[in-house]
């Protein structure tokens, strides 16, 4: 009993300390709840931002694909045009060589037959050795 008399305010102090701890716990709970709600809102905003970014990326990528397709079409068209022009030049050169050969054969028929026989003979020899 002596302890009770020595510390008469101890029960009041403990009760006050308990009330303070309960109030602090409530404040902490309310603060945590507030921060949790803010975090949920920020997560929702982040989700929306990510979805919007994905949509933008898809539309941007689609635009780049279409641009690349157009450039490939232009390149293919250019290559076809260039190829056609080179083919025409080669045909003209082949016709020139053919006309020259015809002219040579008409002007020197015996020499042409001799050249043909020589080429045939050499070709035959080369095939026999293989």
N, CA and C of each residue as an Amber inpcrd file, in Angstrom:
protein
   390
   0.7990000  -1.1940000   0.0000000   0.0000000   0.0000000   0.0000000
   0.8360000   1.2490000   0.0000000   1.9470000   1.0730000   0.3850000
   2.8240000   2.2020000   0.4740000   3.1220000   2.7500000  -0.9190000
   3.1990000   1.8510000  -1.9420000   3.4490000   2.2910000  -3.2820000
   2.3310000   3.1680000  -3.7920000   1.1170000   2.8640000  -3.4360000
  -0.0070000   3.6570000  -3.9140000   0.0510000   5.0350000  -3.2940000
   0.4280000   5.0860000  -2.1060000   0.4930000   6.3860000  -1.4480000
   1.6850000   7.1910000  -1.9560000   2.7780000   6.5080000  -2.3330000
   3.9500000   7.2110000  -2.8000000   3.6960000   7.8190000  -4.1780000
   2.9690000   7.1000000  -5.0120000   2.6660000   7.5780000  -6.3780000
   1.1630000   7.7320000  -6.5390000   0.5660000   8.7310000  -5.9870000
  -0.8850000   8.8540000  -6.0290000  -1.4010000   9.1790000  -7.4310000
  -0.6200000   9.8020000  -8.2650000  -1.0880000  10.2020000  -9.6020000
  -0.7370000   9.1710000 -10.6730000  -0.1950000   8.0370000 -10.3010000
   0.2600000   7.0470000 -11.2470000  -0.8900000   6.5290000 -12.0940000
  -2.0140000   6.2380000 -11.4710000  -3.1660000   5.7390000 -12.2440000
  -3.6500000   6.7920000 -13.2330000  -3.6610000   8.0170000 -12.8420000
  -4.0710000   9.0950000 -13.7480000  -3.0610000   9.2280000 -14.8920000
  -1.7930000   9.1270000 -14.5270000  -0.7550000   9.2470000 -15.5530000
  -0.8480000   8.1110000 -16.5640000  -1.0630000   6.8950000 -16.0650000
  -1.1850000   5.7400000 -16.9530000  -2.4150000   5.8850000 -17.8260000
  -3.5290000   6.3330000 -17.2400000  -4.7630000   6.5190000 -18.0120000
  -4.5510000   7.5930000 -19.0720000  -3.8780000   8.6720000 -18.7250000
  -3.5990000   9.7370000 -19.6810000  -2.6570000   9.2540000 -20.7950000
  -1.6810000   8.4740000 -20.3880000  -0.7470000   7.9150000 -21.3710000
  -1.4730000   6.9760000 -22.3200000  -2.3920000   6.1900000 -21.7660000
  -3.1830000   5.2640000 -22.5960000  -4.0360000   6.0530000 -23.5780000
  -4.6970000   7.1040000 -23.1040000  -5.5280000   7.9290000 -23.9940000
  -4.6830000   8.5790000 -25.0960000  -3.5010000   9.0150000 -24.7380000
  -2.6090000   9.6240000 -25.7120000  -2.1870000   8.6080000 -26.7650000
  -1.8580000   7.3910000 -26.3100000  -1.4640000   6.3350000 -27.2440000
  -2.6140000   5.9670000 -28.1660000  -3.8470000   5.8880000 -27.6170000
  -5.0210000   5.5580000 -28.4380000  -5.2590000   6.6720000 -29.4580000
  -5.1610000   7.9130000 -29.0190000  -5.3520000   9.0370000 -29.9450000
  -4.2790000   9.0290000 -31.0410000  -3.0390000   8.7400000 -30.6660000
  -1.9540000   8.6890000 -31.6500000  -2.1920000   7.5610000 -32.6500000
  -2.6660000   6.4120000 -32.1740000  -2.9550000   5.2840000 -33.0560000
  -4.0830000   5.6390000 -34.0200000  -5.1090000   6.3420000 -33.5290000
  -6.2140000   6.7630000 -34.3950000  -5.7220000   7.7510000 -35.4530000
  -4.9030000   8.7020000 -35.0250000  -4.3460000   9.6640000 -35.9810000
  -3.4990000   8.9570000 -37.0290000  -2.6930000   7.9970000 -36.5910000
  -1.8560000   7.2360000 -37.5170000  -2.7180000   6.4500000 -38.4990000
  -3.7970000   5.8360000 -37.9970000  -4.7140000   5.0920000 -38.8630000
  -5.3580000   6.0130000 -39.8890000  -5.8180000   7.1860000 -39.4350000
  -6.4550000   8.1390000 -40.3580000  -5.4590000   8.6440000 -41.4100000
  -4.2390000   8.9160000 -40.9670000  -3.2120000   9.3740000 -41.8950000
  -2.8880000   8.2850000 -42.9120000  -2.7530000   7.0540000 -42.4570000
  -2.4720000   5.9410000 -43.3640000  -3.6170000   5.7610000 -44.3440000
  -4.8550000   5.8880000 -43.8730000  -6.0130000   5.7430000 -44.7610000
  -6.0070000   6.8450000 -45.8270000  -5.6740000   8.0530000 -45.4180000
  -5.6190000   9.1720000 -46.3660000  -4.5420000   8.9270000 -47.4250000
  -3.3670000   8.5130000 -46.9590000  -2.2800000   8.2360000 -47.9070000
  -2.6200000   7.0590000 -48.8160000  -3.3150000   6.0660000 -48.2840000
  -3.7180000   4.9210000 -49.0950000  -4.6930000   5.3640000 -50.1900000
  -5.6260000   6.2170000 -49.8680000  -6.5740000   6.7190000 -50.8700000
  -5.8430000   7.5330000 -51.9390000  -4.8820000   8.3640000 -51.5020000
  -4.1070000   9.1350000 -52.4770000  -3.3140000   8.1990000 -53.3820000
  -2.7320000   7.1630000 -52.8000000  -1.9400000   6.2110000 -53.5970000
  -2.8310000   5.4830000 -54.5890000  -4.0400000   5.1130000 -54.1560000
  -4.9730000   4.4460000 -55.0780000  -5.3080000   5.3730000 -56.2440000
  -5.5360000   6.6450000 -55.9450000  -5.8240000   7.6130000 -57.0020000
  -4.6510000   7.7600000 -57.9510000  -3.4380000   7.7780000 -57.4210000
  -2.2520000   7.9020000 -58.2590000  -2.0470000   6.6530000 -59.1030000
  -2.3560000   5.4750000 -58.5370000  -2.2470000   4.2380000 -59.3100000
  -3.2620000   4.2560000 -60.4490000  -4.4690000   4.7250000 -60.1660000
  -5.4770000   4.8250000 -61.2280000  -5.0100000   5.7910000 -62.3220000
  -4.4260000   6.9190000 -61.9110000  -3.8990000   7.8740000 -62.8940000
  -2.7710000   7.2540000 -63.7020000  -1.9170000   6.4980000 -63.0320000
  -0.8090000   5.8360000 -63.7220000  -1.3310000   4.8050000 -64.7220000
  -2.3550000   4.0570000 -64.3340000  -2.9530000   3.0910000 -65.2640000
  -3.5010000   3.8030000 -66.4950000  -4.2140000   4.8830000 -66.2700000
  -4.7850000   5.6440000 -67.3790000  -3.6790000   6.1800000 -68.2890000
  -2.6390000   6.6980000 -67.6820000  -1.5130000   7.2200000 -68.4540000
  -0.8620000   6.1110000 -69.2810000  -0.6940000   4.9320000 -68.6670000
  -0.0740000   3.8100000 -69.3800000  -0.9450000   3.3610000 -70.5500000
  -2.2430000   3.2940000 -70.3370000  -3.1630000   2.9000000 -71.4180000
  -3.1190000   3.9300000 -72.5440000  -3.1370000   5.2180000 -72.1720000
  -3.0630000   6.2720000 -73.1980000  -1.7460000   6.2000000 -73.9680000
  -0.6610000   5.9440000 -73.2480000   0.6490000   5.8310000 -73.9090000
   0.6670000   4.6510000 -74.8680000   0.0690000   3.5370000 -74.4570000
   0.0220000   2.3630000 -75.3380000  -0.7930000   2.6690000 -76.5940000
  -1.9080000   3.3760000 -76.4330000  -2.7220000   3.7390000 -77.5910000
  -1.9480000   4.6750000 -78.5190000  -1.2650000   5.6480000 -77.9300000
  -0.4600000   6.5700000 -78.7350000   0.6410000   5.8300000 -79.4680000
   1.2770000   4.8980000 -78.7780000   2.3550000   4.1260000 -79.3980000
   1.8230000   3.3060000 -80.5630000   0.6580000   2.6870000 -80.3710000
   0.0720000   1.8870000 -81.4350000  -0.2530000   2.7610000 -82.6460000
  -0.8540000   3.9130000 -82.4190000  -1.1930000   4.7690000 -83.5610000
   0.0630000   5.3320000 -84.2110000   1.0640000   5.6620000 -83.4070000
   2.3260000   6.1610000 -83.9560000   3.0220000   5.0720000 -84.7600000
   3.0440000   3.8700000 -84.2120000   3.6780000   2.7510000 -84.9270000
   2.9330000   2.4790000 -86.2360000   1.6110000   2.5510000 -86.1940000
   0.8310000   2.3600000 -87.4160000   1.1710000   3.4060000 -88.4640000
   1.3560000   4.6340000 -88.0250000   1.7440000   5.6990000 -88.9550000
   3.1110000   5.4460000 -89.5680000   4.0490000   4.9820000 -88.7290000
   5.3910000   4.6800000 -89.2390000   5.3570000   3.4950000 -90.2100000
   4.5220000   2.5190000 -89.9220000   4.4090000   1.3660000 -90.8300000
   3.8740000   1.8230000 -92.1800000   2.8520000   2.6500000 -92.1640000
   2.2880000   3.1470000 -93.4310000   3.3110000   3.9800000 -94.1960000
   4.0720000   4.7850000 -93.4670000   5.1080000   5.5900000 -94.1160000
   6.1630000   4.6890000 -94.7530000   6.5650000   3.6410000 -94.0210000
   7.5660000   2.7050000 -94.5550000   7.0210000   1.9820000 -95.7800000
   5.7520000   1.5930000 -95.7330000   5.1450000   0.9250000 -96.8930000
   5.1800000   1.8450000 -98.1150000   4.8400000   3.1080000 -97.9030000
   4.8680000   4.0670000 -99.0090000   6.2640000   4.2220000 -99.5810000
   7.2610000   4.2900000 -98.7000000   8.6370000   4.4220000 -99.1700000
   9.0690000   3.1700000 -99.9300000   8.6580000   1.9920000 -99.4550000
   8.9990000   0.7580000-100.1680000   8.3280000   0.7080000-101.5380000
   7.0950000   1.1680000-101.6100000   6.4080000   1.2120000-102.9100000
   7.1490000   2.1330000-103.8750000   7.5490000   3.3110000-103.3710000
   8.2920000   4.2480000-104.2140000   9.6130000   3.6370000-104.6730000
  10.3010000   2.9700000-103.7610000  11.5780000   2.3410000-104.1000000
  11.3800000   1.2420000-105.1440000  10.3470000   0.4180000-104.9630000
  10.0760000  -0.6520000-105.9240000   9.7310000  -0.0660000-107.2980000
   8.9520000   0.9840000-107.2970000   8.5850000   1.6260000-108.5620000
   9.8210000   2.2080000-109.2510000  10.6730000   2.8400000-108.4660000
  11.9130000   3.4120000-109.0240000  12.8110000   2.3070000-109.5840000
  12.9430000   1.2090000-108.8210000  13.7790000   0.0910000-109.2840000
  13.2090000  -0.5110000-110.5650000  11.8940000  -0.6140000-110.6420000
  11.2700000  -1.1670000-111.8490000  11.5200000  -0.2450000-113.0450000
  11.3830000   1.0500000-112.8300000  11.6190000   2.0110000-113.9130000
  13.0660000   1.9390000-114.3890000  14.0060000   1.9310000-113.4290000
  15.4260000   1.8460000-113.7830000  15.7250000   0.5320000-114.5070000
  15.1630000  -0.5720000-114.0030000  15.3780000  -1.8760000-114.6400000
  14.8460000  -1.9100000-116.0560000  13.6960000  -1.3230000-116.2600000
  13.1050000  -1.2810000-117.5980000  13.9830000  -0.4680000-118.5530000
  14.5020000   0.6550000-118.0620000  15.3690000   1.4780000-118.9140000
  16.6510000   0.7270000-119.2710000  17.2590000   0.0410000-118.2950000
  18.4810000  -0.7220000-118.5750000  18.1960000  -1.8730000-119.5380000
  17.0540000  -2.5070000-119.3860000  16.6780000  -3.6020000-120.2800000
  16.5350000  -3.0910000-121.7140000  15.9370000  -1.9270000-121.8710000
  15.8130000  -1.3430000-123.2140000  17.1840000  -1.0610000-123.8190000
  18.1110000  -0.5180000-122.9990000  19.4600000  -0.2370000-123.4960000
  20.1730000  -1.5180000-123.9070000  20.0110000  -2.5750000-123.1090000
  20.6550000  -3.8570000-123.4340000  20.0720000  -4.4280000-124.7200000
  18.7580000  -4.3210000-124.8820000  18.1320000  -4.8200000-126.1150000
  18.6650000  -4.0620000-127.3430000  18.8110000  -2.7680000-127.2040000
  19.3490000  -1.9720000-128.3160000  20.7670000  -2.4280000-128.6290000
  21.5800000  -2.6440000-127.5940000  22.9620000  -3.0800000-127.8200000
  23.0050000  -4.4730000-128.4450000  22.1160000  -5.3720000-127.9920000
  22.0550000  -6.7180000-128.5900000  21.6590000  -6.6230000-130.0570000
  20.6900000  -5.7800000-130.3590000  20.2770000  -5.5870000-131.7570000
  21.4260000  -5.0200000-132.5880000  22.1870000  -4.0920000-131.9980000
  23.3490000  -3.5340000-132.7230000  24.3890000  -4.6170000-133.0070000
  24.6800000  -5.4510000-132.0130000  25.6610000  -6.5240000-132.2030000
  25.1480000  -7.5240000-133.2340000  23.8620000  -7.8550000-133.1520000
  23.2690000  -8.7920000-134.1110000  23.3300000  -8.2170000-135.5290000
  22.9960000  -6.9640000-135.6760000  23.0580000  -6.3180000-137.0000000
  24.4970000  -6.2840000-137.5200000  25.4530000  -6.0070000-136.6320000
  26.8680000  -5.9940000-137.0420000  27.3030000  -7.3810000-137.4930000
  26.8740000  -8.4150000-136.7420000  27.2350000  -9.7890000-137.1160000
  26.6230000 -10.1520000-138.4600000  25.3810000  -9.7750000-138.6790000
  24.7340000 -10.0510000-139.9720000  25.4690000  -9.3300000-141.1040000
  25.8450000  -8.0980000-140.8430000  26.5750000  -7.3360000-141.8580000
  27.9220000  -7.9740000-142.1690000  28.6390000  -8.4270000-141.1340000
  29.9330000  -9.0760000-141.3190000  29.7750000 -10.3770000-142.0960000
  28.7430000 -11.1730000-141.7210000  28.5090000 -12.4560000-142.3960000
  28.1340000 -12.2210000-143.8580000  27.3150000 -11.2080000-144.1100000
  26.9230000 -10.9160000-145.4970000  28.1160000 -10.4290000-146.3190000
  28.9800000  -9.6530000-145.7170000  30.1300000  -9.1140000-146.4370000
  31.2170000 -10.1640000-146.6390000  31.4160000 -11.0630000-145.6950000
  32.4730000 -12.0820000-145.7700000  31.9200000 -13.4490000-145.3870000
  31.1500000 -14.0920000-146.2610000  30.5290000 -15.3700000-145.8990000
  31.5440000 -16.4840000-145.6780000  32.5890000 -16.5580000-146.4740000
  33.5780000 -17.6360000-146.3000000  34.3460000 -17.4800000-144.9980000
  34.7010000 -16.2460000-144.6430000  35.4030000 -16.0000000-143.3850000
  34.5000000 -16.3510000-142.2000000  33.2030000 -16.0510000-142.3090000
  32.2580000 -16.3490000-141.2350000  32.1340000 -17.8490000-141.0360000
  32.0830000 -18.6180000-142.1610000  32.0050000 -20.0810000-142.0550000
  33.2800000 -20.6120000-141.4240000  34.4360000 -20.0630000-141.7860000
  35.7130000 -20.4880000-141.2110000  35.7640000 -20.2220000-139.7130000
  35.3020000 -19.0600000-139.2820000  35.2790000 -18.7260000-137.8570000
  34.3310000 -19.6600000-137.1270000  33.1750000 -19.9300000-137.7180000
  32.2050000 -20.8240000-137.0800000  32.7980000 -22.2200000-136.9240000
  33.5000000 -22.7310000-137.9780000  34.1260000 -24.0570000-137.8850000
  35.2050000 -24.0820000-136.8000000  36.0090000 -23.0310000-136.7230000
  37.0770000 -22.9620000-135.7210000  36.4980000 -22.9370000-134.3100000
  35.4800000 -22.1380000-134.1070000  34.8430000 -22.0620000-132.7740000
  34.2200000 -23.4000000-132.4210000  33.5470000 -24.0350000-133.3580000
  32.9490000 -25.3510000-133.1130000  34.0020000 -26.3950000-132.7830000
  35.1330000 -26.3730000-133.5300000  36.2140000 -27.3320000-133.2930000
  36.8060000 -27.1420000-131.8930000  37.0770000 -25.9060000-131.5040000
  37.6400000 -25.6170000-130.1720000  36.6420000 -26.0090000-129.0820000
  35.3970000 -25.7260000-129.2780000  34.3720000 -26.0980000-128.3000000
  34.3010000 -27.6080000-128.1590000  34.3420000 -28.3160000-129.2740000
  34.3150000 -29.7830000-129.2330000  35.5030000 -30.3510000-128.4940000
  36.6920000 -29.7990000-128.7330000  37.8900000 -30.2620000-128.0170000
  37.7790000 -30.0150000-126.5170000  37.2610000 -28.8740000-126.1500000
  37.1530000 -28.5550000-124.7150000  36.1390000 -29.4670000-124.0180000
  35.1290000 -29.9020000-124.7220000  34.1380000 -30.7810000-124.1220000
  34.6490000 -32.1980000-124.0150000  35.4920000 -32.6160000-124.9360000
  36.0190000 -33.9750000-124.9220000  36.9830000 -34.1580000-123.7620000
  37.7500000 -33.1590000-123.3970000  38.7460000 -33.2570000-122.3370000
  38.1200000 -33.3360000-120.9530000  36.9680000 -32.9690000-120.8050000
  36.3030000 -32.9740000-119.4700000  35.8480000 -34.3220000-119.1780000
